[in-house]
Amino acid sequence: MDVHLYAWIVTVVVMVGILAVDVFVIGRRPHEPSMKEAGIAIGVFVGLAVLFGLGVWYVAGPKYAGEFYAGWLTEYSLSIDNLFIFVIIMAKLKVPRQLQQFALLVGIILALVFRGIFIALGAAAIARFSWVFFLFGAFLVYTAVRLVIDYRKHDDRSEDSPDNAVLRMVKRRFPSTDDFRGTKLTVKEQGKRLITPMLIVIIALGSTDLLFALDSIPAIYGLTQEPYLVFTANVFALMGLRQLYFLIGGLLRRLVYLSLGLSVILAFIGVKLVFHALHTYHLADWAPFGGEVPIWLSLTVIIATLVITTVASLIKSRYDEDTAAASATDRS
């Protein structure tokens, strides 16, 4: 896929412009968006992603359009899982509801920065070392297995602490205020500079973004090796997550099988990457499609897995709620 420099410039300028407007609006008026406001924003962002994919189809053909859609859906799914961790961080650090949108916006911008760095590093590694696909594939399979193990342990992420080494160092070495001071990260009181809880929240979100970037970038490079598609799929997957946070609320907790669905997708992409590496060294001629899994098959697996995961999760959550209600009735 031949992407001219002007296409890169226009894409980056437009997307940065959207984020700049968002930052200006949020910076002037931090608030909790209404259901209508959140729904409209998500609809617009999803519609833009669909239109962008159609544009790729028109300019470069169905193959690259399929790669974009597959990458976008995969990154969106991983971003929703990331969003669940954001919910936990907000709750544990007691971020006021009206300030959560600002924190989420900063978290999403940090995610874009980290993913942009990893996209560049991944592209450089792929260009020079074909064997890196073996590492990417193994890492994704390992991540998939880890997700399954965590699910089988019935790991409740709501009990996880957002603390990590960086946060502990910040809390230990820098004095902070006891309460939030709007969107300010630091304040000066009695001639002394203090950090605010908002800065701690941003550090927690940023460190979480860094960990998720380690999973997401190898995953999308398993679907397309085009840096332009990797970048745009990541940006569209992150746009609207702020509004989605407020729109779906408790629905995130209803997606009880999300980890299992993601494990299937990541394992599939991991195996696909390994076969791609084998194909590069002419070691997969015996495999179907010569070791190169077609994008239509990847897109089918991703969509089917997401649909089955969502439907099964909602059925299971409804069943658990009905069971709990029946038990409460029997006890009364």
Secondary structure, 3 states (H helix, E strand, C coil): CCCCHHHHHHHHHHHHHHHHHHHHHHHHCCCCCCHHHHHHHHHHHHHHHHHHHHHHHHHHCHHHHHHHHHHHHHHHHHHHHHHHHHHHHHHHCCCCHHHHHHHHHHHHHHHHHHHHHHHHHHHHHHHHCCCHHHHHHHHHHHHHHHHHHHHHCCCCHHHCCCCCHHHHHHHHHCCECCCCCCCCCEEEECCEEEECHHHHHHHHHHHHHHHHHHHHHHHHHCCCCCHHHHHHHHHHHHCCHHHHHHHHCCHHHHCCCHHHHHHHHHHHHHHHHHHHHHHHCCCCCCCHHHHCCCHHHHHHHHHHHHHHHHHHHHHHHHHHHHHHHHHHHHHC
